[in-house]
Amino acid sequence: MKSNKCICVTLLLCCVIALMPSCSTSVLVHQWADASYTGPSLTSILIVAVRKDPVKRRVWEDAFAGELAKHGVNAVQSYRLFSGALPDSGQIVDAVAKSGFDGIIITRRLPKAITTQYVNGYVSQEIETKYSERKQRFFTYYRDVEHPGYVDTQNIANRSIDVWTADSSSRMIWSAVSETPEPATPEAVHQDVVTLVTDDLARRGIIPNAQSR
C-alpha cells in the first residue's frame, strides 16, 4: 500500500512540474571555433547587439559587458559610443582603431523555430474513497487512471553570437547559435545565453578564465 502511495505522489509531482511555466534552458548549437587561434586572450572587447529596439539593444549589451567584466575583460557597449542608430561596419572599424579594442562580439536575433514532439501517455494510481450504506463505513481503494499522450508544440527563440579579433587580420574565431524554449523571461534568457557564451570562451582561452585571475 505504501509503495502505491509513493507511485501516486511521484506521478502527481511530475504532472505539476510539467504544467509549470517553462524557465529558461538555453543551449548552444551549431558551435564553431577556429582551432588555429592560439591567443592571446581578448581583454578589450566591443559589444554590438544588432537590435532595432534601443532598449533591447542596451539590455543585451549590458548583459555581455557585465559577465565579461568578471573575467577581467574591458567590455564596452556599442550604445555608449553610438547612442543613436546601430553602427555600420565602417563606424565599428573606426571605433576599434580609436579605442584599441582587440575583439568584437556581435549578437543578433534569428527567426524563431517551432519544434513538435510527442509526449507519451502514462497510467497513474489515484486514491478513491466511497461510503458503504450496507456496512456503514468508508472504503479507500486505488484505481488506475490513464493519461493519454499528446503532441507538444513549442516556439524556440534563436540568436547568433560571433566573436571576431580586431587586429590587422580581423577574423572570426568563435561562433554559435543559442536556442531558448519559450516562454521564458527576458532576464533569464539574457543571463542564460551570456553565461553559456562567456564560459565557453574562457574554457577555450579566447577570454581570460575568471578563476585564474
Phi and psi in degrees as GROMACS dihedral restraints (atoms count N, CA, C in turn):
[ dihedral_restraints ]
;  ai    aj    ak    al  type     phi  dphi    fc
    3     4     5     6     1   -63.7    20    10
    4     5     6     7     1   -36.9    20    10
    6     7     8     9     1   -62.6    20    10
    7     8     9    10     1   -41.7    20    10
    9    10    11    12     1   -63.9    20    10
   10    11    12    13     1   -38.2    20    10
   12    13    14    15     1   -63.5    20    10
   13    14    15    16     1   -41.0    20    10
   15    16    17    18     1   -62.8    20    10
   16    17    18    19     1   -42.0    20    10
   18    19    20    21     1   -61.8    20    10
   19    20    21    22     1   -43.4    20    10
   21    22    23    24     1   -62.9    20    10
   22    23    24    25     1   -45.9    20    10
   24    25    26    27     1   -64.2    20    10
   25    26    27    28     1   -42.4    20    10
   27    28    29    30     1   -61.7    20    10
   28    29    30    31     1   -46.0    20    10
   30    31    32    33     1   -64.7    20    10
   31    32    33    34     1   -36.5    20    10
   33    34    35    36     1   -63.7    20    10
   34    35    36    37     1   -43.3    20    10
   36    37    38    39     1   -62.8    20    10
   37    38    39    40     1   -39.0    20    10
   39    40    41    42     1   -62.3    20    10
   40    41    42    43     1   -39.6    20    10
   42    43    44    45     1   -65.8    20    10
   43    44    45    46     1   -41.9    20    10
   45    46    47    48     1   -63.6    20    10
   46    47    48    49     1   -44.4    20    10
   48    49    50    51     1   -62.5    20    10
   49    50    51    52     1   -40.7    20    10
   51    52    53    54     1   -64.8    20    10
   52    53    54    55     1   -29.1    20    10
   54    55    56    57     1   -88.2    20    10
   55    56    57    58     1    -9.6    20    10
   57    58    59    60     1   -72.2    20    10
   58    59    60    61     1   150.4    20    10
   60    61    62    63     1   -59.2    20    10
   61    62    63    64     1   141.6    20    10
   63    64    65    66     1   -68.4    20    10
   64    65    66    67     1   140.8    20    10
   66    67    68    69     1   -96.1    20    10
   67    68    69    70     1   173.0    20    10
   69    70    71    72     1   -74.8    20    10
   70    71    72    73     1   125.3    20    10
   72    73    74    75     1  -133.0    20    10
   73    74    75    76     1    66.5    20    10
   75    76    77    78     1   -70.1    20    10
   76    77    78    79     1   151.0    20    10
   78    79    80    81     1  -136.3    20    10
   79    80    81    82     1   156.8    20    10
   81    82    83    84     1  -100.7    20    10
   82    83    84    85     1   128.5    20    10
   84    85    86    87     1  -127.4    20    10
   85    86    87    88     1   171.9    20    10
   87    88    89    90     1    47.9    20    10
   88    89    90    91     1    44.4    20    10
   90    91    92    93     1   -83.8    20    10
   91    92    93    94     1   140.0    20    10
   93    94    95    96     1  -145.5    20    10
   94    95    96    97     1   143.6    20    10
   96    97    98    99     1  -140.7    20    10
   97    98    99   100     1   141.9    20    10
   99   100   101   102     1   -75.2    20    10
  100   101   102   103     1   107.4    20    10
  102   103   104   105     1   -66.3    20    10
  103   104   105   106     1   -20.4    20    10
  105   106   107   108     1   -82.1    20    10
  106   107   108   109     1   -10.0    20    10
  108   109   110   111     1   -81.0    20    10
  109   110   111   112     1   122.1    20    10
  111   112   113   114     1  -117.6    20    10
  112   113   114   115     1    13.2    20    10
  114   115   116   117     1   109.6    20    10
  115   116   117   118     1  -173.5    20    10
  117   118   119   120     1   -74.5    20    10
  118   119   120   121     1   168.5    20    10
  120   121   122   123     1   -63.4    20    10
  121   122   123   124     1   144.6    20    10
  123   124   125   126     1   -77.3    20    10
  124   125   126   127     1   131.5    20    10
  126   127   128   129     1  -124.7    20    10
  127   128   129   130     1    -4.8    20    10
  129   130   131   132     1  -140.5    20    10
  130   131   132   133     1   104.9    20    10
  132   133   134   135     1  -124.4    20    10
  133   134   135   136     1   136.4    20    10
  135   136   137   138     1   -92.1    20    10
  136   137   138   139     1   128.1    20    10
  138   139   140   141     1  -102.4    20    10
  139   140   141   142     1   124.7    20    10
  141   142   143   144     1  -125.8    20    10
  142   143   144   145     1   111.4    20    10
  144   145   146   147     1  -100.1    20    10
  145   146   147   148     1   115.1    20    10
  147   148   149   150     1   -81.2    20    10
  148   149   150   151     1    86.8    20    10
  150   151   152   153     1  -136.4    20    10
  151   152   153   154     1   133.4    20    10
  153   154   155   156     1   -72.4    20    10
  154   155   156   157     1   -33.0    20    10
  156   157   158   159     1   -70.7    20    10
  157   158   159   160     1   116.2    20    10
  159   160   161   162     1   -63.4    20    10
  160   161   162   163     1   -31.9    20    10
  162   163   164   165     1   -70.1    20    10
  163   164   165   166     1   -47.9    20    10
  165   166   167   168     1   -64.3    20    10
  166   167   168   169     1   -35.8    20    10
  168   169   170   171     1   -60.3    20    10
  169   170   171   172     1   -45.5    20    10
  171   172   173   174     1   -67.2    20    10
  172   173   174   175     1   -39.2    20    10
  174   175   176   177     1   -62.5    20    10
  175   176   177   178     1   -45.6    20    10
  177   178   179   180     1   -65.8    20    10
  178   179   180   181     1   -43.0    20    10
  180   181   182   183     1   -67.0    20    10
  181   182   183   184     1   -38.1    20    10
  183   184   185   186     1   -63.8    20    10
  184   185   186   187     1   -40.0    20    10
  186   187   188   189     1   -62.5    20    10
  187   188   189   190     1   -45.2    20    10
  189   190   191   192     1   -66.4    20    10
  190   191   192   193     1   -43.6    20    10
  192   193   194   195     1   -61.5    20    10
  193   194   195   196     1   -42.4    20    10
  195   196   197   198     1   -64.8    20    10
  196   197   198   199     1   -41.2    20    10
  198   199   200   201     1   -73.5    20    10
  199   200   201   202     1   -38.6    20    10
  201   202   203   204     1   -66.1    20    10
  202   203   204   205     1   -31.7    20    10
  204   205   206   207     1   -61.1    20    10
  205   206   207   208     1   -29.9    20    10
  207   208   209   210     1   -66.3    20    10
  208   209   210   211     1   -19.2    20    10
  210   211   212   213     1  -100.7    20    10
  211   212   213   214     1    11.5    20    10
  213   214   215   216     1    77.7    20    10
  214   215   216   217     1    17.1    20    10
  216   217   218   219     1   -91.5    20    10
  217   218   219   220     1   132.0    20    10
  219   220   221   222     1   -81.9    20    10
  220   221   222   223     1    94.0    20    10
  222   223   224   225     1  -102.8    20    10
  223   224   225   226     1   128.3    20    10
  225   226   227   228     1  -117.4    20    10
  226   227   228   229     1   127.3    20    10
  228   229   230   231     1   -72.8    20    10
  229   230   231   232     1   138.3    20    10
  231   232   233   234     1   -63.4    20    10
  232   233   234   235     1   -28.2    20    10
  234   235   236   237     1   -67.9    20    10
  235   236   237   238     1   -19.2    20    10
  237   238   239   240     1   -75.0    20    10
  238   239   240   241     1   -24.6    20    10
  240   241   242   243     1   -96.7    20    10
  241   242   243   244     1   -30.2    20    10
  243   244   245   246     1  -132.1    20    10
  244   245   246   247     1    85.8    20    10
  246   247   248   249     1   -73.4    20    10
  247   248   249   250     1   -17.4    20    10
  249   250   251   252     1   -90.2    20    10
  250   251   252   253     1  -115.0    20    10
  252   253   254   255     1   -74.3    20    10
  253   254   255   256     1   163.3    20    10
  255   256   257   258     1   -60.8    20    10
  256   257   258   259     1   142.9    20    10
  258   259   260   261     1   -72.7    20    10
  259   260   261   262     1   145.7    20    10
  261   262   263   264     1   -87.6    20    10
  262   263   264   265     1   179.2    20    10
  264   265   266   267     1   -61.6    20    10
  265   266   267   268     1   -36.6    20    10
  267   268   269   270     1   -64.6    20    10
  268   269   270   271     1   -42.0    20    10
  270   271   272   273     1   -66.1    20    10
  271   272   273   274     1   -36.2    20    10
  273   274   275   276     1   -65.3    20    10
  274   275   276   277     1   -43.0    20    10
  276   277   278   279     1   -60.3    20    10
  277   278   279   280     1   -43.2    20    10
  279   280   281   282     1   -64.1    20    10
  280   281   282   283     1   -41.4    20    10
  282   283   284   285     1   -65.2    20    10
  283   284   285   286     1   -39.6    20    10
  285   286   287   288     1   -63.1    20    10
  286   287   288   289     1   -44.9    20    10
  288   289   290   291     1   -65.6    20    10
  289   290   291   292     1   -38.1    20    10
  291   292   293   294     1   -74.5    20    10
  292   293   294   295     1   -41.4    20    10
  294   295   296   297     1   -97.3    20    10
  295   296   297   298     1    -8.8    20    10
  297   298   299   300     1    73.3    20    10
  298   299   300   301     1    31.5    20    10
  300   301   302   303     1   -65.9    20    10
  301   302   303   304     1   144.9    20    10
  303   304   305   306     1  -106.6    20    10
  304   305   306   307     1     0.1    20    10
  306   307   308   309     1  -156.2    20    10
  307   308   309   310     1   159.7    20    10
  309   310   311   312     1  -136.4    20    10
  310   311   312   313     1   134.0    20    10
  312   313   314   315     1  -112.8    20    10
  313   314   315   316     1   123.6    20    10
  315   316   317   318     1  -117.6    20    10
  316   317   318   319     1   124.3    20    10
  318   319   320   321     1  -125.2    20    10
  319   320   321   322     1   140.4    20    10
  321   322   323   324     1  -147.1    20    10
  322   323   324   325     1   153.2    20    10
  324   325   326   327     1   -80.5    20    10
  325   326   327   328     1   140.7    20    10
  327   328   329   330     1  -108.9    20    10
  328   329   330   331     1   164.5    20    10
  330   331   332   333     1   -58.4    20    10
  331   332   333   334     1   145.3    20    10
  333   334   335   336     1   -70.6    20    10
  334   335   336   337     1   153.1    20    10
  336   337   338   339     1  -117.7    20    10
  337   338   339   340     1   159.1    20    10
  339   340   341   342     1  -121.1    20    10
  340   341   342   343     1   126.5    20    10
  342   343   344   345     1  -111.0    20    10
  343   344   345   346     1   145.0    20    10
  345   346   347   348     1  -130.0    20    10
  346   347   348   349     1   131.2    20    10
  348   349   350   351     1  -142.8    20    10
  349   350   351   352     1   151.9    20    10
  351   352   353   354     1   -93.2    20    10
  352   353   354   355     1   127.0    20    10
  354   355   356   357     1   -98.4    20    10
  355   356   357   358     1   119.9    20    10
  357   358   359   360     1   -64.3    20    10
  358   359   360   361     1   146.3    20    10
  360   361   362   363     1   -77.6    20    10
  361   362   363   364     1   171.8    20    10
  363   364   365   366     1  -154.5    20    10
  364   365   366   367     1   168.6    20    10
  366   367   368   369     1  -118.4    20    10
  367   368   369   370     1   130.6    20    10
  369   370   371   372     1  -120.3    20    10
  370   371   372   373     1   161.0    20    10
  372   373   374   375     1  -104.8    20    10
  373   374   375   376     1   129.2    20    10
  375   376   377   378     1  -120.9    20    10
  376   377   378   379     1   146.8    20    10
  378   379   380   381     1   -83.3    20    10
  379   380   381   382     1   137.2    20    10
  381   382   383   384     1  -135.7    20    10
  382   383   384   385     1   135.6    20    10
  384   385   386   387     1  -119.8    20    10
  385   386   387   388     1   131.2    20    10
  387   388   389   390     1  -130.5    20    10
  388   389   390   391     1   153.6    20    10
  390   391   392   393     1  -103.9    20    10
  391   392   393   394     1   130.5    20    10
  393   394   395   396     1   -96.9    20    10
  394   395   396   397     1   116.2    20    10
  396   397   398   399     1   -66.2    20    10
  397   398   399   400     1   -37.1    20    10
  399   400   401   402     1   -66.8    20    10
  400   401   402   403     1   -44.7    20    10
  402   403   404   405     1   -94.1    20    10
  403   404   405   406     1    -8.9    20    10
  405   406   407   408     1    53.1    20    10
  406   407   408   409     1    52.6    20    10
  408   409   410   411     1  -157.0    20    10
  409   410   411   412     1   162.0    20    10
  411   412   413   414     1   -90.6    20    10
  412   413   414   415     1   144.0    20    10
  414   415   416   417     1  -122.8    20    10
  415   416   417   418     1   132.8    20    10
  417   418   419   420     1  -113.5    20    10
  418   419   420   421     1   131.4    20    10
  420   421   422   423     1  -145.2    20    10
  421   422   423   424     1   170.1    20    10
  423   424   425   426     1  -108.8    20    10
  424   425   426   427     1   143.0    20    10
  426   427   428   429     1  -133.1    20    10
  427   428   429   430     1   148.9    20    10
  429   430   431   432     1   -79.7    20    10
  430   431   432   433     1   132.9    20    10
  432   433   434   435     1  -121.5    20    10
  433   434   435   436     1   123.7    20    10
  435   436   437   438     1   -91.6    20    10
  436   437   438   439     1   129.2    20    10
  438   439   440   441     1  -110.0    20    10
  439   440   441   442     1   111.8    20    10
  441   442   443   444     1   -69.4    20    10
  442   443   444   445     1   155.7    20    10
  444   445   446   447     1   -72.0    20    10
  445   446   447   448     1   166.9    20    10
  447   448   449   450     1  -154.5    20    10
  448   449   450   451     1   163.8    20    10
  450   451   452   453     1   -97.3    20    10
  451   452   453   454     1   124.0    20    10
  453   454   455   456     1  -105.0    20    10
  454   455   456   457     1   124.3    20    10
  456   457   458   459     1  -112.8    20    10
  457   458   459   460     1   133.7    20    10
  459   460   461   462     1  -139.6    20    10
  460   461   462   463     1   139.7    20    10
  462   463   464   465     1   -82.5    20    10
  463   464   465   466     1   141.0    20    10
  465   466   467   468     1  -119.9    20    10
  466   467   468   469     1   122.4    20    10
  468   469   470   471     1   -86.7    20    10
  469   470   471   472     1   128.8    20    10
  471   472   473   474     1  -115.1    20    10
  472   473   474   475     1   146.0    20    10
  474   475   476   477     1  -147.9    20    10
  475   476   477   478     1   135.8    20    10
  477   478   479   480     1   -98.0    20    10
  478   479   480   481     1   144.7    20    10
  480   481   482   483     1  -132.9    20    10
  481   482   483   484     1   122.5    20    10
  483   484   485   486     1  -121.5    20    10
  484   485   486   487     1   140.3    20    10
  486   487   488   489     1  -117.3    20    10
  487   488   489   490     1   127.0    20    10
  489   490   491   492     1  -120.6    20    10
  490   491   492   493     1   147.9    20    10
  492   493   494   495     1   -80.5    20    10
  493   494   495   496     1   154.4    20    10
  495   496   497   498     1  -117.0    20    10
  496   497   498   499     1    22.4    20    10
  498   499   500   501     1   -87.1    20    10
  499   500   501   502     1  -165.1    20    10
  501   502   503   504     1   -64.7    20    10
  502   503   504   505     1   -28.6    20    10
  504   505   506   507     1   -77.3    20    10
  505   506   507   508     1   -31.9    20    10
  507   508   509   510     1    41.8    20    10
  508   509   510   511     1    80.8    20    10
  510   511   512   513     1  -132.7    20    10
  511   512   513   514     1   155.3    20    10
  513   514   515   516     1   -75.8    20    10
  514   515   516   517     1   132.2    20    10
  516   517   518   519     1  -119.9    20    10
  517   518   519   520     1    -8.6    20    10
  519   520   521   522     1  -158.2    20    10
  520   521   522   523     1   142.1    20    10
  522   523   524   525     1  -154.8    20    10
  523   524   525   526     1   148.0    20    10
  525   526   527   528     1  -161.9    20    10
  526   527   528   529     1   164.5    20    10
  528   529   530   531     1  -119.5    20    10
  529   530   531   532     1   130.9    20    10
  531   532   533   534     1   -96.2    20    10
  532   533   534   535     1   141.1    20    10
  534   535   536   537     1  -121.0    20    10
  535   536   537   538     1   129.2    20    10
  537   538   539   540     1  -131.6    20    10
  538   539   540   541     1   121.0    20    10
  540   541   542   543     1   -64.9    20    10
  541   542   543   544     1   143.4    20    10
  543   544   545   546     1  -107.9    20    10
  544   545   546   547     1   151.3    20    10
  546   547   548   549     1   -82.8    20    10
  547   548   549   550     1   147.3    20    10
  549   550   551   552     1  -151.6    20    10
  550   551   552   553     1   143.3    20    10
  552   553   554   555     1   -68.6    20    10
  553   554   555   556     1   143.3    20    10
  555   556   557   558     1   -55.2    20    10
  556   557   558   559     1   -39.7    20    10
  558   559   560   561     1   -61.2    20    10
  559   560   561   562     1   -42.2    20    10
  561   562   563   564     1   -66.6    20    10
  562   563   564   565     1   -38.5    20    10
  564   565   566   567     1   -65.2    20    10
  565   566   567   568     1   -47.6    20    10
  567   568   569   570     1   -55.0    20    10
  568   569   570   571     1   -52.0    20    10
  570   571   572   573     1   -65.3    20    10
  571   572   573   574     1   -40.9    20    10
  573   574   575   576     1   -59.5    20    10
  574   575   576   577     1   -54.1    20    10
  576   577   578   579     1   -66.3    20    10
  577   578   579   580     1   -46.9    20    10
  579   580   581   582     1   -61.5    20    10
  580   581   582   583     1   -42.0    20    10
  582   583   584   585     1   -65.4    20    10
  583   584   585   586     1   -42.5    20    10
  585   586   587   588     1   -59.4    20    10
  586   587   588   589     1   -44.5    20    10
  588   589   590   591     1   -66.5    20    10
  589   590   591   592     1   -51.4    20    10
  591   592   593   594     1   -65.9    20    10
  592   593   594   595     1   -36.2    20    10
  594   595   596   597     1   -62.6    20    10
  595   596   597   598     1   -41.5    20    10
  597   598   599   600     1   -71.5    20    10
  598   599   600   601     1   -39.1    20    10
  600   601   602   603     1   -62.0    20    10
  601   602   603   604     1   -40.7    20    10
  603   604   605   606     1   -67.4    20    10
  604   605   606   607     1   -39.9    20    10
  606   607   608   609     1   -62.3    20    10
  607   608   609   610     1   -33.3    20    10
  609   610   611   612     1   -88.0    20    10
  610   611   612   613     1    -4.3    20    10
  612   613   614   615     1    81.2    20    10
  613   614   615   616     1     9.8    20    10
  615   616   617   618     1   -72.2    20    10
  616   617   618   619     1   -33.5    20    10
  618   619   620   621     1  -125.3    20    10
  619   620   621   622     1   160.8    20    10
  621   622   623   624     1   -60.2    20    10
  622   623   624   625     1   150.3    20    10
  624   625   626   627     1   -83.5    20    10
  625   626   627   628     1   126.0    20    10
  627   628   629   630     1   -59.4    20    10
  628   629   630   631     1   -35.8    20    10
  630   631   632   633     1   -71.5    20    10
  631   632   633   634     1   -21.1    20    10
  633   634   635   636     1   -91.7    20    10
  634   635   636   637     1    -3.4    20    10
